[in-house]
Amino acid sequence: MTENSSNCGECPEGRVRDASGRCVMPEVTFASLVLSLNTSALYHMGELPHPETHQHLVDRELAKHTIDTLTLLADKTRGNLDPNEQELLTRILYELKIRFVKLS
């Protein structure tokens, strides 16, 4: 399901323009998955505000669950990632774990 760009000035939230100018969902990549989980963990640690209320909410349990999900992903993909993917995942996990320890 795509939306034609001739009917809109900007794409709806969460969509991007493809080469032909249509509003589509962005490509699913390993990096986008890792970055999405990173954003989720940061949100649950209160580092990012709620998009509507702008409040910084802390839910340690959900933050830990998201970090554990990234750890599982790292374990299950070991040896199967290209160097850039591996570095991204390693750095994000390191940063999230440090932030989580500081939060606790």
N, CA, C and O atoms as CSV, one atom per row, in Angstrom:
chain,resi,resn,atom,element,x,y,z
A,1,MET,N,N,0.840,-1.173,0.000
A,1,MET,CA,C,0.000,0.000,0.000
A,1,MET,C,C,0.881,1.230,0.000
A,1,MET,O,O,1.602,1.487,0.964
A,2,THR,N,N,0.825,1.969,-1.051
A,2,THR,CA,C,1.615,3.189,-1.148
A,2,THR,C,C,0.702,4.364,-1.406
A,2,THR,O,O,-0.467,4.206,-1.760
A,3,GLU,N,N,1.253,5.533,-1.224
A,3,GLU,CA,C,0.500,6.750,-1.441
A,3,GLU,C,C,1.212,7.566,-2.504
A,3,GLU,O,O,2.427,7.748,-2.429
A,4,ASN,N,N,0.488,8.054,-3.479
A,4,ASN,CA,C,1.085,8.816,-4.559
A,4,ASN,C,C,1.482,10.197,-4.067
A,4,ASN,O,O,0.705,10.860,-3.379
A,5,SER,N,N,2.688,10.638,-4.416
A,5,SER,CA,C,3.218,11.909,-3.941
A,5,SER,C,C,2.529,13.111,-4.564
A,5,SER,O,O,2.585,14.203,-3.998
A,6,SER,N,N,1.881,12.946,-5.712
A,6,SER,CA,C,1.252,14.091,-6.358
A,6,SER,C,C,0.065,14.600,-5.553
A,6,SER,O,O,-0.390,15.723,-5.770
A,7,ASN,N,N,-0.440,13.795,-4.631
A,7,ASN,CA,C,-1.583,14.203,-3.824
A,7,ASN,C,C,-1.179,14.793,-2.482
A,7,ASN,O,O,-2.040,15.256,-1.734
A,8,CYS,N,N,0.120,14.790,-2.158
A,8,CYS,CA,C,0.518,15.292,-0.849
A,8,CYS,C,C,1.854,16.013,-0.939
A,8,CYS,O,O,2.699,15.686,-1.772
A,9,GLY,N,N,2.031,16.998,-0.067
A,9,GLY,CA,C,3.295,17.711,-0.022
A,9,GLY,C,C,4.337,16.923,0.745
A,9,GLY,O,O,5.498,16.856,0.343
A,10,GLU,N,N,3.919,16.329,1.846
A,10,GLU,CA,C,4.829,15.550,2.670
A,10,GLU,C,C,4.246,14.159,2.853
A,10,GLU,O,O,3.038,13.951,2.733
A,11,CYS,N,N,5.117,13.225,3.141
A,11,CYS,CA,C,4.665,11.860,3.401
A,11,CYS,C,C,4.080,11.776,4.806
A,11,CYS,O,O,4.503,12.509,5.700
A,12,PRO,N,N,3.106,10.882,5.005
A,12,PRO,CA,C,2.586,10.659,6.351
A,12,PRO,C,C,3.702,10.176,7.275
A,12,PRO,O,O,4.718,9.657,6.814
A,13,GLU,N,N,3.508,10.346,8.561
A,13,GLU,CA,C,4.510,9.950,9.544
A,13,GLU,C,C,4.927,8.492,9.355
A,13,GLU,O,O,4.089,7.606,9.192
A,14,GLY,N,N,6.237,8.265,9.382
A,14,GLY,CA,C,6.765,6.922,9.263
A,14,GLY,C,C,7.033,6.477,7.839
A,14,GLY,O,O,7.584,5.397,7.628
A,15,ARG,N,N,6.663,7.273,6.871
A,15,ARG,CA,C,6.896,6.917,5.467
A,15,ARG,C,C,7.951,7.824,4.859
A,15,ARG,O,O,8.193,8.932,5.338
A,16,VAL,N,N,8.572,7.335,3.799
A,16,VAL,CA,C,9.596,8.097,3.079
A,16,VAL,C,C,9.283,8.045,1.590
A,16,VAL,O,O,8.497,7.215,1.134
A,17,ARG,N,N,9.905,8.935,0.850
A,17,ARG,CA,C,9.719,8.926,-0.610
A,17,ARG,C,C,10.680,7.925,-1.245
A,17,ARG,O,O,11.857,7.859,-0.891
A,18,ASP,N,N,10.153,7.149,-2.189
A,18,ASP,CA,C,11.028,6.241,-2.937
A,18,ASP,C,C,11.555,6.981,-4.164
A,18,ASP,O,O,11.292,8.171,-4.336
A,19,ALA,N,N,12.293,6.283,-5.007
A,19,ALA,CA,C,12.920,6.900,-6.181
A,19,ALA,C,C,11.900,7.527,-7.126
A,19,ALA,O,O,12.207,8.501,-7.813
A,20,SER,N,N,10.683,6.970,-7.165
A,20,SER,CA,C,9.663,7.518,-8.053
A,20,SER,C,C,8.835,8.614,-7.392
A,20,SER,O,O,7.937,9.178,-8.017
A,21,GLY,N,N,9.137,8.921,-6.117
A,21,GLY,CA,C,8.433,9.995,-5.420
A,21,GLY,C,C,7.223,9.545,-4.625
A,21,GLY,O,O,6.532,10.371,-4.028
A,22,ARG,N,N,6.953,8.234,-4.609
A,22,ARG,CA,C,5.806,7.736,-3.850
A,22,ARG,C,C,6.157,7.647,-2.364
A,22,ARG,O,O,7.314,7.416,-2.012
A,23,CYS,N,N,5.161,7.829,-1.493
A,23,CYS,CA,C,5.348,7.680,-0.059
A,23,CYS,C,C,5.219,6.200,0.288
A,23,CYS,O,O,4.163,5.600,0.088
A,24,VAL,N,N,6.292,5.617,0.806
A,24,VAL,CA,C,6.313,4.195,1.133
A,24,VAL,C,C,6.952,4.006,2.507
A,24,VAL,O,O,7.576,4.922,3.040
A,25,MET,N,N,6.794,2.836,3.062
A,25,MET,CA,C,7.475,2.494,4.302
A,25,MET,C,C,8.964,2.376,3.986
A,25,MET,O,O,9.330,1.934,2.897
A,26,PRO,N,N,9.831,2.768,4.932
A,26,PRO,CA,C,11.267,2.641,4.666
A,26,PRO,C,C,11.683,1.177,4.556
A,26,PRO,O,O,11.008,0.282,5.065
A,27,GLU,N,N,12.802,0.955,3.885
A,27,GLU,CA,C,13.316,-0.395,3.703
A,27,GLU,C,C,13.644,-1.005,5.071
A,27,GLU,O,O,14.172,-0.330,5.955
A,28,VAL,N,N,13.326,-2.273,5.225
A,28,VAL,CA,C,13.654,-2.990,6.456
A,28,VAL,C,C,15.081,-3.510,6.327
A,28,VAL,O,O,15.396,-4.280,5.420
A,29,THR,N,N,15.934,-3.078,7.246
A,29,THR,CA,C,17.322,-3.524,7.263
A,29,THR,C,C,17.679,-3.947,8.678
A,29,THR,O,O,16.956,-3.653,9.630
A,30,PHE,N,N,18.796,-4.637,8.802
A,30,PHE,CA,C,19.259,-5.030,10.129
A,30,PHE,C,C,19.526,-3.777,10.966
A,30,PHE,O,O,19.168,-3.721,12.142
A,31,ALA,N,N,20.151,-2.786,10.356
A,31,ALA,CA,C,20.448,-1.540,11.070
A,31,ALA,C,C,19.177,-0.852,11.545
A,31,ALA,O,O,19.137,-0.350,12.668
A,32,SER,N,N,18.136,-0.817,10.716
A,32,SER,CA,C,16.897,-0.154,11.137
A,32,SER,C,C,16.238,-0.905,12.294
A,32,SER,O,O,15.636,-0.281,13.169
A,33,LEU,N,N,16.345,-2.228,12.310
A,33,LEU,CA,C,15.819,-3.011,13.426
A,33,LEU,C,C,16.576,-2.683,14.707
A,33,LEU,O,O,15.962,-2.429,15.744
A,34,VAL,N,N,17.899,-2.686,14.643
A,34,VAL,CA,C,18.721,-2.398,15.823
A,34,VAL,C,C,18.466,-0.978,16.317
A,34,VAL,O,O,18.340,-0.754,17.521
A,35,LEU,N,N,18.389,-0.021,15.402
A,35,LEU,CA,C,18.143,1.369,15.796
A,35,LEU,C,C,16.753,1.551,16.394
A,35,LEU,O,O,16.569,2.360,17.303
A,36,SER,N,N,15.787,0.813,15.894
A,36,SER,CA,C,14.443,0.872,16.454
A,36,SER,C,C,14.426,0.349,17.895
A,36,SER,O,O,13.816,0.957,18.775
A,37,LEU,N,N,15.094,-0.769,18.123
A,37,LEU,CA,C,15.174,-1.315,19.480
A,37,LEU,C,C,15.969,-0.376,20.393
A,37,LEU,O,O,15.642,-0.242,21.572
A,38,ASN,N,N,16.989,0.261,19.867
A,38,ASN,CA,C,17.751,1.244,20.634
A,38,ASN,C,C,16.843,2.390,21.080
A,38,ASN,O,O,16.859,2.789,22.244
A,39,THR,N,N,16.058,2.910,20.151
A,39,THR,CA,C,15.131,4.000,20.475
A,39,THR,C,C,14.144,3.566,21.549
A,39,THR,O,O,13.848,4.325,22.472
A,40,SER,N,N,13.640,2.358,21.429
A,40,SER,CA,C,12.706,1.828,22.419
A,40,SER,C,C,13.351,1.763,23.804
A,40,SER,O,O,12.739,2.169,24.792
A,41,ALA,N,N,14.578,1.258,23.881
A,41,ALA,CA,C,15.278,1.173,25.169
A,41,ALA,C,C,15.513,2.561,25.752
A,41,ALA,O,O,15.299,2.777,26.945
A,42,LEU,N,N,15.950,3.498,24.922
A,42,LEU,CA,C,16.179,4.860,25.398
A,42,LEU,C,C,14.884,5.484,25.910
A,42,LEU,O,O,14.886,6.180,26.925
A,43,TYR,N,N,13.795,5.239,25.217
A,43,TYR,CA,C,12.496,5.750,25.652
A,43,TYR,C,C,12.136,5.180,27.025
A,43,TYR,O,O,11.714,5.918,27.915
A,44,HIS,N,N,12.302,3.864,27.195
A,44,HIS,CA,C,11.936,3.232,28.461
A,44,HIS,C,C,12.868,3.614,29.604
A,44,HIS,O,O,12.510,3.462,30.771
A,45,MET,N,N,14.061,4.109,29.279
A,45,MET,CA,C,14.974,4.599,30.319
A,45,MET,C,C,14.734,6.079,30.624
A,45,MET,O,O,15.441,6.672,31.439
A,46,GLY,N,N,13.739,6.668,29.970
A,46,GLY,CA,C,13.424,8.065,30.211
A,46,GLY,C,C,14.328,9.043,29.496
A,46,GLY,O,O,14.312,10.238,29.791
A,47,GLU,N,N,15.117,8.547,28.558
A,47,GLU,CA,C,16.054,9.412,27.831
A,47,GLU,C,C,15.368,10.161,26.686
A,47,GLU,O,O,15.852,11.204,26.244
A,48,LEU,N,N,14.262,9.637,26.216
A,48,LEU,CA,C,13.502,10.276,25.140
A,48,LEU,C,C,12.099,10.576,25.659
A,48,LEU,O,O,11.518,9.762,26.376
A,49,PRO,N,N,11.555,11.727,25.305
A,49,PRO,CA,C,10.218,12.076,25.799
A,49,PRO,C,C,9.108,11.336,25.044
A,49,PRO,O,O,9.277,10.918,23.899
A,50,HIS,N,N,7.982,11.192,25.720
A,50,HIS,CA,C,6.793,10.649,25.070
A,50,HIS,C,C,6.422,11.616,23.945
A,50,HIS,O,O,6.430,12.829,24.154
A,51,PRO,N,N,6.098,11.101,22.756
A,51,PRO,CA,C,5.857,11.990,21.611
A,51,PRO,C,C,4.669,12.939,21.780
A,51,PRO,O,O,4.650,14.009,21.172
A,52,GLU,N,N,3.689,12.570,22.585
A,52,GLU,CA,C,2.510,13.438,22.739
A,52,GLU,C,C,2.553,14.267,24.017
A,52,GLU,O,O,2.236,15.456,23.992
A,53,THR,N,N,2.940,13.657,25.132
A,53,THR,CA,C,2.924,14.368,26.416
A,53,THR,C,C,4.251,15.054,26.721
A,53,THR,O,O,4.312,15.936,27.578
A,54,HIS,N,N,5.300,14.658,26.033
A,54,HIS,CA,C,6.652,15.185,26.232
A,54,HIS,C,C,7.211,14.865,27.614
A,54,HIS,O,O,8.208,15.452,28.032
A,55,GLN,N,N,6.571,13.936,28.324
A,55,GLN,CA,C,7.075,13.494,29.621
A,55,GLN,C,C,8.159,12.449,29.419
A,55,GLN,O,O,8.143,11.696,28.445
A,56,HIS,N,N,9.098,12.415,30.352
A,56,HIS,CA,C,10.156,11.407,30.347
A,56,HIS,C,C,9.757,10.334,31.359
A,56,HIS,O,O,9.842,10.547,32.569
A,57,LEU,N,N,9.326,9.191,30.855
A,57,LEU,CA,C,8.865,8.106,31.702
A,57,LEU,C,C,9.951,7.050,31.810
A,57,LEU,O,O,10.673,6.796,30.846
A,58,VAL,N,N,10.070,6.434,32.978
A,58,VAL,CA,C,11.072,5.396,33.194
A,58,VAL,C,C,10.366,4.085,33.520
A,58,VAL,O,O,9.553,4.011,34.442
A,59,ASP,N,N,10.691,3.060,32.753
A,59,ASP,CA,C,10.211,1.704,33.020
A,59,ASP,C,C,11.419,0.780,32.892
A,59,ASP,O,O,11.744,0.302,31.805
A,60,ARG,N,N,12.075,0.542,34.026
A,60,ARG,CA,C,13.313,-0.251,34.019
A,60,ARG,C,C,13.096,-1.652,33.454
A,60,ARG,O,O,13.952,-2.183,32.748
A,61,GLU,N,N,11.942,-2.248,33.770
A,61,GLU,CA,C,11.662,-3.611,33.307
A,61,GLU,C,C,11.603,-3.676,31.783
A,61,GLU,O,O,12.185,-4.576,31.179
A,62,LEU,N,N,10.902,-2.725,31.158
A,62,LEU,CA,C,10.829,-2.713,29.696
A,62,LEU,C,C,12.174,-2.343,29.070
A,62,LEU,O,O,12.527,-2.859,28.010
A,63,ALA,N,N,12.920,-1.457,29.719
A,63,ALA,CA,C,14.252,-1.121,29.213
A,63,ALA,C,C,15.151,-2.358,29.233
A,63,ALA,O,O,15.842,-2.642,28.255
A,64,LYS,N,N,15.140,-3.089,30.344
A,64,LYS,CA,C,15.957,-4.301,30.450
A,64,LYS,C,C,15.516,-5.343,29.429
A,64,LYS,O,O,16.354,-6.016,28.829
A,65,HIS,N,N,14.216,-5.481,29.228
A,65,HIS,CA,C,13.705,-6.440,28.255
A,65,HIS,C,C,14.200,-6.113,26.847
A,65,HIS,O,O,14.562,-7.011,26.086
A,66,THR,N,N,14.214,-4.846,26.509
A,66,THR,CA,C,14.683,-4.438,25.185
A,66,THR,C,C,16.183,-4.686,25.044
A,66,THR,O,O,16.640,-5.136,23.993
A,67,ILE,N,N,16.943,-4.400,26.084
A,67,ILE,CA,C,18.383,-4.676,26.055
A,67,ILE,C,C,18.618,-6.179,25.944
A,67,ILE,O,O,19.502,-6.618,25.209
A,68,ASP,N,N,17.829,-6.965,26.670
A,68,ASP,CA,C,17.940,-8.426,26.579
A,68,ASP,C,C,17.597,-8.925,25.176
A,68,ASP,O,O,18.191,-9.890,24.693
A,69,THR,N,N,16.646,-8.271,24.530
A,69,THR,CA,C,16.285,-8.634,23.149
A,69,THR,C,C,17.459,-8.368,22.207
A,69,THR,O,O,17.763,-9.191,21.343
A,70,LEU,N,N,18.112,-7.230,22.371
A,70,LEU,CA,C,19.286,-6.928,21.548
A,70,LEU,C,C,20.428,-7.894,21.842
A,70,LEU,O,O,21.164,-8.277,20.932
A,71,THR,N,N,20.582,-8.290,23.099
A,71,THR,CA,C,21.616,-9.267,23.459
A,71,THR,C,C,21.340,-10.608,22.799
A,71,THR,O,O,22.259,-11.248,22.286
A,72,LEU,N,N,20.095,-11.035,22.806
A,72,LEU,CA,C,19.701,-12.279,22.130
A,72,LEU,C,C,19.996,-12.173,20.638
A,72,LEU,O,O,20.527,-13.108,20.040
A,73,LEU,N,N,19.657,-11.053,20.049
A,73,LEU,CA,C,19.911,-10.831,18.630
A,73,LEU,C,C,21.411,-10.917,18.332
A,73,LEU,O,O,21.815,-11.497,17.324
A,74,ALA,N,N,22.223,-10.345,19.203
A,74,ALA,CA,C,23.679,-10.407,19.022
A,74,ALA,C,C,24.165,-11.854,19.111
A,74,ALA,O,O,24.996,-12.282,18.310
A,75,ASP,N,N,23.655,-12.593,20.070
A,75,ASP,CA,C,24.059,-13.998,20.228
A,75,ASP,C,C,23.654,-14.842,19.024
A,75,ASP,O,O,24.445,-15.650,18.538
A,76,LYS,N,N,22.438,-14.660,18.546
A,76,LYS,CA,C,21.915,-15.485,17.455
A,76,LYS,C,C,22.499,-15.118,16.089
A,76,LYS,O,O,22.464,-15.928,15.163
A,77,THR,N,N,23.031,-13.908,15.961
A,77,THR,CA,C,23.576,-13.491,14.664
A,77,THR,C,C,25.101,-13.527,14.642
A,77,THR,O,O,25.712,-13.171,13.634
A,78,ARG,N,N,25.718,-13.949,15.734
A,78,ARG,CA,C,27.195,-13.970,15.816
A,78,ARG,C,C,27.780,-14.729,14.625
A,78,ARG,O,O,27.405,-15.868,14.349
A,79,GLY,N,N,28.702,-14.075,13.930
A,79,GLY,CA,C,29.356,-14.682,12.778
A,79,GLY,C,C,28.597,-14.519,11.473
A,79,GLY,O,O,29.076,-14.949,10.424
A,80,ASN,N,N,27.426,-13.906,11.519
A,80,ASN,CA,C,26.606,-13.754,10.312
A,80,ASN,C,C,26.368,-12.306,9.907
A,80,ASN,O,O,25.606,-12.042,8.976
A,81,LEU,N,N,27.001,-11.376,10.586
A,81,LEU,CA,C,26.800,-9.965,10.279
A,81,LEU,C,C,28.008,-9.419,9.527
A,81,LEU,O,O,29.129,-9.901,9.687
A,82,ASP,N,N,27.754,-8.404,8.705
A,82,ASP,CA,C,28.900,-7.749,8.087
A,82,ASP,C,C,29.546,-6.854,9.149
A,82,ASP,O,O,28.923,-6.581,10.175
A,83,PRO,N,N,30.764,-6.397,8.928
A,83,PRO,CA,C,31.475,-5.626,9.965
A,83,PRO,C,C,30.722,-4.386,10.449
A,83,PRO,O,O,30.758,-4.075,11.640
A,84,ASN,N,N,30.049,-3.681,9.555
A,84,ASN,CA,C,29.299,-2.489,9.963
A,84,ASN,C,C,28.115,-2.844,10.853
A,84,ASN,O,O,27.861,-2.160,11.845
A,85,GLU,N,N,27.393,-3.898,10.513
A,85,GLU,CA,C,26.270,-4.342,11.335
A,85,GLU,C,C,26.754,-4.784,12.712
A,85,GLU,O,O,26.143,-4.456,13.729
A,86,GLN,N,N,27.860,-5.533,12.736
A,86,GLN,CA,C,28.410,-6.015,14.005
A,86,GLN,C,C,28.832,-4.853,14.895
A,86,GLN,O,O,28.552,-4.850,16.094
A,87,GLU,N,N,29.502,-3.872,14.312
A,87,GLU,CA,C,29.943,-2.719,15.093
A,87,GLU,C,C,28.759,-1.923,15.626
A,87,GLU,O,O,28.768,-1.502,16.783
A,88,LEU,N,N,27.749,-1.715,14.803
A,88,LEU,CA,C,26.553,-0.993,15.245
A,88,LEU,C,C,25.920,-1.696,16.437
A,88,LEU,O,O,25.634,-1.063,17.454
A,89,LEU,N,N,25.705,-2.981,16.319
A,89,LEU,CA,C,25.064,-3.738,17.389
A,89,LEU,C,C,25.924,-3.728,18.658
A,89,LEU,O,O,25.404,-3.534,19.757
A,90,THR,N,N,27.209,-3.933,18.513
A,90,THR,CA,C,28.116,-3.948,19.665
A,90,THR,C,C,28.128,-2.605,20.384
A,90,THR,O,O,28.045,-2.551,21.611
A,91,ARG,N,N,28.232,-1.529,19.623
A,91,ARG,CA,C,28.277,-0.185,20.223
A,91,ARG,C,C,26.963,0.167,20.911
A,91,ARG,O,O,26.960,0.708,22.016
A,92,ILE,N,N,25.858,-0.140,20.260
A,92,ILE,CA,C,24.563,0.183,20.850
A,92,ILE,C,C,24.352,-0.611,22.135
A,92,ILE,O,O,23.908,-0.058,23.141
A,93,LEU,N,N,24.664,-1.886,22.105
A,93,LEU,CA,C,24.523,-2.690,23.323
A,93,LEU,C,C,25.394,-2.145,24.449
A,93,LEU,O,O,24.938,-2.044,25.588
A,94,TYR,N,N,26.626,-1.797,24.146
A,94,TYR,CA,C,27.529,-1.248,25.158
A,94,TYR,C,C,26.940,0.027,25.763
A,94,TYR,O,O,26.857,0.165,26.984
A,95,GLU,N,N,26.534,0.955,24.899
A,95,GLU,CA,C,25.982,2.231,25.369
A,95,GLU,C,C,24.716,2.036,26.200
A,95,GLU,O,O,24.548,2.675,27.239
A,96,LEU,N,N,23.832,1.159,25.747
A,96,LEU,CA,C,22.594,0.923,26.494
A,96,LEU,C,C,22.866,0.303,27.855
A,96,LEU,O,O,22.237,0.675,28.845
A,97,LYS,N,N,23.795,-0.637,27.910
A,97,LYS,CA,C,24.117,-1.276,29.189
A,97,LYS,C,C,24.723,-0.264,30.168
A,97,LYS,O,O,24.403,-0.291,31.357
A,98,ILE,N,N,25.585,0.616,29.687
A,98,ILE,CA,C,26.167,1.653,30.543
A,98,ILE,C,C,25.068,2.579,31.070
A,98,ILE,O,O,25.032,2.891,32.260
A,99,ARG,N,N,24.186,3.010,30.195
A,99,ARG,CA,C,23.090,3.900,30.601
A,99,ARG,C,C,22.157,3.207,31.597
A,99,ARG,O,O,21.674,3.828,32.544
A,100,PHE,N,N,21.910,1.916,31.371
A,100,PHE,CA,C,21.026,1.175,32.264
A,100,PHE,C,C,21.651,1.061,33.659
A,100,PHE,O,O,20.953,1.212,34.661
A,101,VAL,N,N,22.937,0.802,33.729
A,101,VAL,CA,C,23.625,0.728,35.023
A,101,VAL,C,C,23.544,2.070,35.743
A,101,VAL,O,O,23.299,2.110,36.948
A,102,LYS,N,N,23.749,3.167,35.016
A,102,LYS,CA,C,23.650,4.501,35.613
A,102,LYS,C,C,22.236,4.778,36.092
A,102,LYS,O,O,22.043,5.451,37.104
A,103,LEU,N,N,21.251,4.268,35.378
A,103,LEU,CA,C,19.844,4.452,35.750
A,103,LEU,C,C,19.532,3.704,37.044
A,103,LEU,O,O,18.772,4.188,37.884
A,104,SER,N,N,20.117,2.535,37.195
A,104,SER,CA,C,19.874,1.701,38.375
A,104,SER,C,C,20.675,2.239,39.524
A,104,SER,O,O,20.624,1.689,40.624
